[in-house]
């Protein structure tokens, strides 16, 4: 495995981990909004918004940043 392959694998793992974290954060926020925790609903809304942003926006930003230059 070349260094480029290792770097690509690490970046893919990082993006996948960020997506998973965002999904979990959004679910925790939805559970909080449903009243299943002792946290106030405002905290749940913040969790949902941060989770959705983490799930949708951050991986795209990183993929664009890490994109290989076109020859």
N, C-alpha and C positions, 0 to 999 in steps of 0.2 A: 504494500500500500504506500503510495507516494504521500509527500507532505500536503499536496493539494487535496488529495482524497481525505486525509485526516482532518484538515481544516474544514472542508465541506461537511463532513460528518459532525464535527463539533458545532458548526453553525446551525445545521439542521436540528440537532438535539436541543440547542439553546432556543430556537424558535418554537419547537414543539413544546418545550417546558414552559415557555411564556404563555402559549395558548392554553395549556392545561391549567396553569395558575389563574389565568383570566376567567376560564370557565368555572373553576371552583369558587373564585371570589364572587362571581355573578350569582351562583347558586346559593352561596351563604347569604348574599344580599336579599335574594328572593325569599329565602326562609325567614330572614329577619323581618321583611315586609309583611309576611303572612302572620306574624305575631307568634312564631314558635320559639323565639328566644327572648331574653330579658332586655335586649338592646332596643333603643328607640327606633322607630321607622325611618327617621332621618339618616341614621347610620346605615341602615339597610339600603337606602337609595344611593348613598355615596358608594357603597360596596358594589352595587349593580352597575353604576356608571363607570367606576374604575375597572371593574371586571370586563365590561363590554369593550372599553377602550384598550385594555390589555389584550383582549382576545382578537380584536379586529385591526387596531391601528399600529401597535408596537411591532408585530411580526412583519407587516408591510414596510414599515420604516427601516427595520433592520435588513430585510431582504434587498431593499433599494440601496442601502448603504453598503452592503457587502457584495453587490452585484459585480461580476467580473467585467472589466472594460472590454468593449467591442473592438476587435482589430480593424 
